[in-house]
Amino acid sequence: MNCGTDYHRITLVLIIIFIGGLAGLTNFYSFYFQQPEEKREKKIVIKYLLSGIGASILVPLLLNMLSSNLIKNDNKFDSINYFVFAGFCFIAGYFSDRFINSMGERILKDLQETKDKANEAIDSAKATEEKVDVLVSTEAEIDSTETESNQLESFQDLLPSQLSNSSDLIDKIIKSFDDPKYKFRTSQGIAKVADSNRIVVIKMLEELRKLGITRKIVSKEDKTILWSLSNLGREILKKSKE
């Protein structure tokens, strides 16, 4: 923080306090001399002073809400802006009650709008999530057998030789997605089409996923593991049909 920034901030604070207080005092005497002598109370002057300063404190907030650079300390800052800022503070301080109320209403309105937009975004996200779940539920095969994670536990001792020379199997797995009825497939359905052991197919699908050819999707509804082709996988499928 440099001296210029310190000077600028101190100047703004002094303007807020003194101009806000002056505006509050002016407002007080304007009200004071309008009252009959028997009803004049000088002790309420503190209320007007504090109200004026309080309203002046809200002026930077108003300028920020209006995206104004009036009090921004940069190379383009003109010292005349201090007088303009002081004018804003005086008006806010003189009409302190109305200014504070209007600012409060505006802030509450903006907060409500922000809250509404946030709720709309959440609702939209939930709706999208539900659409995906429905899509998965309606366009995927039904698999009622045990989960793949449990089967993979028994697959740890599978010999590497069982995965060798698997280009034919890979080709069958990719081509198993060439079925307009399903956008998502279970490993059981893929194994049936590929005419292969399901455990081997699961392992091969995982290897293809690492290569970016397949995608694994877990259904939110019943945690079913489903598979589909990535963009790369679809390109490979397309070329295999040419």
N, C-alpha and C positions, 0 to 999 in steps of 0.2 A: 504494500500500500504506500503510495507516494504522497508528498506534501500537498500536491494539487488536489488529489482525491479527498484528503482529509479536510482541506479548506472548503471544498465544494460541499461536502456533507455537513460540516459545521454550519456553513452559511444557510443551507436549507433548513436545518433544525432551528436556527435562530429566527428565520423568517416565519416558520410555522408557529413558534411560541409567541413572538412579539406581535406579528400581524394578526394571528388568531386571537390573541388576548385583546389587542386594540379593537378588532371587529366586535368581539364579545362585549367590550366596555361601551363601544358606540351603540350597540344594540340595546344595552341596558339603559343608557341615558335617554335613548329615543323612547323607550317604554316608560322610563321613570317620570319624565316630564309630561307625559300624556295622562298621567294619573292625578286625581285630586290630591292635595297636599296631605290630607289625613290618611290616605292609602299608600303613600310612598314609603317603601322599605329599602333602605340602602344595604341591608344585610344580605339581600339576594344577589348582590353584585358578583359574588364568588361563583354563583351558578352560571351566570352569563359568561364570565371569564373562562371557566373550565369548558363550557359548552362550545365556545368559540375556538379554543385551542383544540378541542377534540375533533371538531368539524374540519379544521385545518390539517390535522394529521391524516384525514381521509383523502386529501387532495392528491398526494402521490399515488394512492391506490386507484383513484379515478383516472388519472393520467395513464397509469399502467393498463387499465381496462380498455382505454381508448387507443392503446398502442402509440401513445404520444412520446416523442423524444425531447420534450421541452426541458426536462431537468437531467437528461443524460449527459454525463461529463465525457465528451469526446473532442476531437479536433475541430468539429463544426460548432461547438457550443459557443453561444454569444452571451456576454454578461447581461445583455438586456433581458434575457430570459428570467433572471432573478426578479425583475420588476413584474414581468408577466405572471410568474409564479406567485409573487406576493399579492397580485390582484386576485388570482384564483382563491388564495387563502383568505383574503379579506371578505370576498363574497360568500365563501363557505362559512366563515365565522359569523358573519352578520346574520345570515339566514340559517344558523346552525341547526335548529330543530328540524326544519324542513329538509335541509341537506342531509343530515344524518338519517332521517327516516327514509328518504328517497334512495340513498346509498344502500341502506339495509335491505330495502325491498328488492333493489336490483341484484344485490349479492345473493339473496335468498332465491331469487328467480333463476339466476345463473347456476346456482348449486342444484336446484331442482331439475333444470334442463340437463345438466351434466349427469345427474343421477338417472334421469330418464334414458339418456343416450347409453349409459353404462348398462342399464337393465335391458335395453333393446339389443345391445351387443351380446349380452349373456343369453338372452332368449334366442337370438339368431344362431349363436354357437350351439346351443342345445338342440335347436331344430335341425341344424346341419348334422349334428351327431346322431340324432334320431333317424334322419334320412339314410345315413350311412348304415346304421344298424338294420333298418328295414331292408336296404339294398342287399346287405350281407345275408339277412335272413331269407329273403325271397329268391335270390339268385345264386345261392350256394347249395351244395349237396348236404344232405343230412347224414351225420356220422354219429352213431350211438355207441361206438366201441370205446375202449379206454383211450385216455389222452396220449398225445405224442410224447410229452415230456416223460411220462412213465415208461413208455416203450423205449425211448432213447437211453434210459438208464440201463436197460438190458442189452443195449447195442454197443456198450463201451469195449467189449471184448471182440468185436467184429474184426476179422482179419483183413488187412489191407488188400490181400489178393482177391477178396470178394468185390472190391471196388475197381479192380483193374479191368482194362478193356471195356469201359462202360459207355463208350460213345453212342452205341445203339440205344442204351437205356436213356441217356440224356436226350437223344433225339425223340424217343417215345414220350418222355416226360413233357418236353416242350410242346409236342404235337397234341398231347392230351388236353391242352387249353384251347384247342381249335374246335370248341363245341359252343355253338350259339346259345345253348340252354343255360350255361353257367359262366358267370364272370369270375366266380371264385370257386375253388375246388378243394376238397379234402384230400389228404394223403391216401385215404382208402380208395377214393374214386380214381385218383391218378394211378395208384398201384394196379387197380383193376384194368384200366385202359392200357397201361404199359405191360401188363401181364408179368408183374414182378412182385417180389416180397415187399410188403409195406415198410418194414424197417429199413431196408436198403433204399427205398424211395425217399423216406424221410431224411436219411443221411444225405442223399444226393440233392434233395431240395435245399437243404441247409448249405451245401457247398455251392450250389447255383446262386443262392441268396448272397453269399459272400462275394460272388463275382458280379453281382448286380443284375442277374438275369431273372430271378424270381423275387416275390415279395411275400412276407408272412404277415397275416392279419389275424388278430385275436378278437373274436366277437364279444362285445360287451355283455350281451344277453346271457350266454351260457359258457363263455370262455372257450368256445370251439376254435381250434386253430385252422385257418383257411389259407389257401395259397392262390396267388395270381402271378401273371407275368409283368415284369417291369417294362418300360419303354424299350430297353435294349432287348429284352426277351421277346417282345412282340415283333421287333425288327428281325430277329433271328427266325421266328416262326414264319414271318412273311417271306423271307428269302428261301426257307426250306420248301415252300409251296410253289416257288417259281420253277 
